[in-house]
Structures are given as structure tokens and as C-alpha cells.
Amino acid sequence: MQRPTHHVQPLQVYQMAFQGSVAVARWAQPLLETSEVYLIQQFLATSQAVCAHLADAWGQRQHRESFIAALSTAQLQAAEMQTWIEAAIAAGYLAPNAGQDLYDHYRNLYTALDQLMATASTTPSLLKENAETPLPVTA
């Protein structure tokens, strides 16, 4: 049995979102001095929004509908991130291989959020502090 967690940071899905945000920040840093600042700022804001909405969802985990709604918003941000990645590849700001890796990361995050929402929808005890099947945490 996994140990329950009282913070959002140990959750695997949060770790995925955070890693994606860090990867975007590393890619964007040298480009912040270019004329495409708006595009870069959108990348950064969207990647950070995924983490922020996950933290918001975690704060609302006692209320299933609010929890799922916030997870859904995080998932929408992950999908938006994929669109920005496609645009950056097409415009030549992001190398195709690096872009595909980042795109795949956000696709996997989208899927993980989908699975988390499905689990939260079908498991009544999932959102209780002392649940028998707590949300997965990293090792």
C-alpha cells in the first residue's frame, strides 16, 4: 500500500507537470531576448499554469466535483501546451526532435490527468485523507 500524501508535490502527475515546466523554461531562457518574447511568455505561462491548476485541484480534493473541474482545467492547459509546441516547431523556434519529446511529455501528462479524473470519479474513498487507495506518490 502506498503512503498517503498531504501535499501536491509528491504526486506523479504533478512531478510530470513540473518537469515539463522546467524543460520549457530551459528551452525558453535563451530566447527571451529575441523578438518573439510573446511566444516565449505564452510557453512559460501555459507550462506553469498546468502546475498551478494541479495545486488548485489538490486543494479542492475533498470536493469531488471541484477537484475534477480543476484537473480538467490542468488537462486543457496541457493540451494548449501541445498546440504551442506544434506552433514553435512549425515556426522553427523548436527543433523537431526536442519538440516531439516535449510534445510527447505533455501528451503523457494529458493521459495521466485523464486517468486521475477517471479514478476520482469512480472511487468514493479516493479523496478522503485516510483513503485505502491514496493518490500515487513518487518513490
C-alpha positions as CSV (number, residue, x, y, z in Angstrom):
1,M,0.0,0.0,0.0
2,Q,1.3,3.5,-0.9
3,R,1.7,6.1,1.8
4,P,-0.9,8.9,1.8
5,T,0.3,12.3,0.8
6,H,-0.9,15.7,2.2
7,H,0.9,17.8,-0.4
8,V,0.6,18.0,-4.2
9,Q,4.4,18.0,-4.9
10,P,4.9,14.2,-4.4
11,L,2.1,13.3,-6.8
12,Q,3.4,11.6,-10.0
13,V,1.2,13.8,-12.2
14,Y,2.5,17.0,-10.5
15,Q,6.1,15.8,-11.0
16,M,5.3,15.3,-14.7
17,A,3.9,18.8,-15.0
18,F,6.8,20.3,-13.1
19,Q,9.4,18.5,-15.2
20,G,7.6,19.8,-18.3
21,S,7.6,23.3,-17.0
22,V,11.3,23.1,-16.2
23,A,12.1,21.8,-19.7
24,V,10.1,24.7,-21.2
25,A,11.9,27.2,-19.0
26,R,15.4,25.8,-20.0
27,W,14.4,26.0,-23.7
28,A,12.9,29.4,-23.4
29,Q,15.7,31.1,-21.4
30,P,18.0,32.0,-24.3
31,L,15.0,33.0,-26.5
32,L,13.7,35.7,-24.0
33,E,16.0,38.2,-25.6
34,T,14.6,37.7,-29.1
35,S,11.8,39.5,-30.9
36,E,9.4,36.5,-30.1
37,V,9.0,37.4,-26.5
38,Y,5.3,37.0,-26.6
39,L,5.5,33.4,-27.9
40,I,8.1,32.5,-25.2
41,Q,6.0,34.1,-22.5
42,Q,3.0,32.1,-23.6
43,F,5.0,28.9,-23.4
44,L,6.2,29.7,-19.9
45,A,2.8,30.8,-18.7
46,T,1.0,27.8,-20.1
47,S,3.5,25.3,-18.7
48,Q,3.3,27.0,-15.3
49,A,-0.5,27.0,-15.4
50,V,-0.6,23.2,-15.6
51,C,1.3,23.0,-12.2
52,A,-0.9,25.8,-10.7
53,H,-4.1,24.1,-11.7
54,L,-2.9,20.8,-10.2
55,A,-2.1,22.6,-7.0
56,D,-5.6,24.1,-7.1
57,A,-7.1,20.7,-7.7
58,W,-5.2,19.2,-4.8
59,G,-6.5,22.0,-2.5
60,Q,-10.1,21.0,-3.6
61,R,-9.7,17.3,-3.3
62,Q,-12.3,17.0,-0.6
63,H,-14.9,18.1,-3.0
64,R,-15.0,15.7,-5.9
65,E,-16.7,18.0,-8.5
66,S,-14.3,20.9,-7.8
67,F,-11.3,18.5,-7.8
68,I,-12.3,17.1,-11.2
69,A,-13.1,20.5,-12.6
70,A,-9.6,21.8,-11.6
71,L,-8.0,18.7,-13.0
72,S,-9.9,19.3,-16.2
73,T,-8.5,22.8,-16.4
74,A,-5.0,21.5,-15.9
75,Q,-5.7,19.0,-18.7
76,L,-6.8,21.8,-21.0
77,Q,-3.6,23.7,-20.3
78,A,-1.6,20.5,-21.2
79,A,-3.5,20.4,-24.5
80,E,-2.8,24.1,-25.1
81,M,0.8,23.4,-24.4
82,Q,0.8,20.8,-27.2
83,T,-0.6,23.4,-29.6
84,W,2.1,25.9,-28.6
85,I,4.8,23.2,-29.1
86,E,3.4,22.4,-32.6
87,A,3.5,26.1,-33.5
88,A,7.1,26.5,-32.2
89,I,8.2,23.6,-34.3
90,A,6.5,24.9,-37.4
91,A,8.0,28.4,-36.9
92,G,11.5,27.0,-36.4
93,Y,11.8,28.0,-32.8
94,L,12.0,24.5,-31.5
95,A,14.0,21.7,-33.1
96,P,11.7,18.9,-34.4
97,N,13.3,16.2,-32.2
98,A,13.2,18.3,-29.0
99,G,9.8,19.5,-29.9
100,Q,8.5,15.9,-30.3
101,D,10.0,14.9,-27.0
102,L,8.3,17.8,-25.3
103,Y,5.0,17.2,-27.2
104,D,5.1,13.5,-26.1
105,H,5.7,14.6,-22.5
106,Y,2.6,16.8,-22.5
107,R,0.6,14.0,-24.2
108,N,1.6,11.6,-21.5
109,L,0.7,14.2,-18.9
110,Y,-2.7,14.7,-20.6
111,T,-3.3,11.0,-20.4
112,A,-2.2,10.8,-16.7
113,L,-4.7,13.6,-15.9
114,D,-7.4,11.8,-17.7
115,Q,-6.7,8.6,-15.7
116,L,-6.7,10.6,-12.4
117,M,-10.0,12.2,-13.2
118,A,-11.5,8.7,-14.1
119,T,-10.2,7.3,-10.8
120,A,-11.5,10.2,-8.8
121,S,-14.9,9.8,-10.5
122,T,-15.2,6.1,-9.7
123,T,-13.5,5.7,-6.3
124,P,-15.6,7.3,-3.4
125,S,-12.8,6.9,-0.8
126,L,-10.0,8.3,-3.1
127,L,-10.4,11.9,-1.9
128,K,-10.6,11.2,1.8
129,E,-7.4,11.9,3.9
130,N,-7.2,8.3,5.1
131,A,-8.2,6.6,1.9
132,E,-7.3,2.9,1.4
133,T,-6.1,3.8,-2.1
134,P,-4.4,7.2,-1.9
135,L,-3.3,9.1,-4.9
136,P,0.0,7.8,-6.2
137,V,3.2,9.4,-5.0
138,T,6.7,9.1,-6.4
139,A,9.1,6.7,-4.7
